[in-house]
Amino acid sequence: MTGSTVTITAGGYTAAIGLRGGQLLSLTNTNPYSGTPQNLIVPADRVEDSAFAGAVLAPWPNRIAKASYTFGDTTYELTPNEESTESAIHGLFYAVDFEIQSQRDSEVHLHGVLEPSEGYPFRLEAALVYRVGAGLGLTASLSVRYRPLEEDAAAAAPFGAGFHPYLTAGDAPLKACRLKLPAATVAKTKPNGQVTNRGPVTGDFDLTDSPLLAGLSIDHAYTDLPEEGWSAELLHGPSGLMVRMISDTPWAQVYTGENVGRSGVAVEPMTCPPNAFNSGENLVELTPEGGWHRVGYSIEAFRL
């Protein structure tokens, strides 16, 4: 560990995690033929902070339209942090300073607290665990609970979560890769996160049969994923490298990375759709007595 970064390694996988926001900064796997590390996600230092590469997205993923929402009988105003849409994007955890609770070569346990703010006056405690291993790849697990300090605090806190890795098959051009996602429904969204319509996946939005990403431009939310869990597979045929993400969230945002030069495709497991603080769809209500709410994912590499 150097400065605010911790590195874990095992089974040919190496991951670097930033304590600021618990961000996954990089993930590599050793090529068994050349012995060199290959990127499985786009390293965070290659993209601007506004791209949220590897970020933990909580207490909401994606966007809250107009940076305003009503929960209970109260309307809350957030600070817009996406100038082009005037929306509040990807939550508040990116500014939380996590502390190391325990660490081994292959795993690290982090702890952080999101203190109340004017737009989100709810105190959340978070436990974040990263592991790597030959039979695991990388696994990330986020557990969050509502822990108000005042007796007269709100009875519940609105909550959603997600993650934002940009998958890459060893830095292969995205136009030479295929992406598979077993989602039956796509929810098309405006740039500010408002869902405009949804329907069965068709045409360029159908990822069920591993289409080539050349010429495809996608930034929408997918749902009707297998309830028992799902996998997204990014395949670079010429090299035979496949990067597989596994999660069990009901939603996944897919973004073909135009703002990062299409250096990778973001597959973002999410517990709720964009703008859920306004629509209420799949929104979690955390209560002080309700215990921990968990969400996670894994990434592994295969060579075909």
Stockholm file with secondary structure:
# STOCKHOLM 1.0

chainA/1-304         MTGSTVTITAGGYTAAIGLRGGQLLSLTNTNPYSGTPQNLIVPADRVEDSAFAGAVLAPWPNRIAKASYTFGDTTYELTPNEESTESAIHGLFYAVDFEIQSQRDSEVHLHGVLEPSEGYPFRLEAALVYRVGAGLGLTASLSVRYRPLEEDAAAAAPFGAGFHPYLTAGDAPLKACRLKLPAATVAKTKPNGQVTNRGPVTGDFDLTDSPLLAGLSIDHAYTDLPEEGWSAELLHGPSGLMVRMISDTPWAQVYTGENVGRSGVAVEPMTCPPNAFNSGENLVELTPEGGWHRVGYSIEAFRL
#=GR chainA/1-304 SS CBTTEEEEEETTEEEEEETBTTEEEEEEEECTTTCCEEESBCCGGGSCGGGCTTEEEBSCSSEEGGGEEEETTEEEECCCCBTTTTBEESBSGGGCBCEEEEEETTEEEEEEEECCCSSCCCCEEEEEEEEEETTTEEEEEEEEEECCSSTTSCSCEEECCEEECEECSTTCCGGGEEEECCCSEEEEECTTSCEEEEEECCGGGCCTTCCBCTTCCCEEEEECCCTTCEEEEEEETTTTEEEEEEECCSEEEEECCGGGTTSSEEEEEESSCTTHHHHCTTCEEECTTSCCEEEEEEEEEEEC
#=GC SS_cons         CBTTEEEEEETTEEEEEETBTTEEEEEEEECTTTCCEEESBCCGGGSCGGGCTTEEEBSCSSEEGGGEEEETTEEEECCCCBTTTTBEESBSGGGCBCEEEEEETTEEEEEEEECCCSSCCCCEEEEEEEEEETTTEEEEEEEEEECCSSTTSCSCEEECCEEECEECSTTCCGGGEEEECCCSEEEEECTTSCEEEEEECCGGGCCTTCCBCTTCCCEEEEECCCTTCEEEEEEETTTTEEEEEEECCSEEEEECCGGGTTSSEEEEEESSCTTHHHHCTTCEEECTTSCCEEEEEEEEEEEC
//
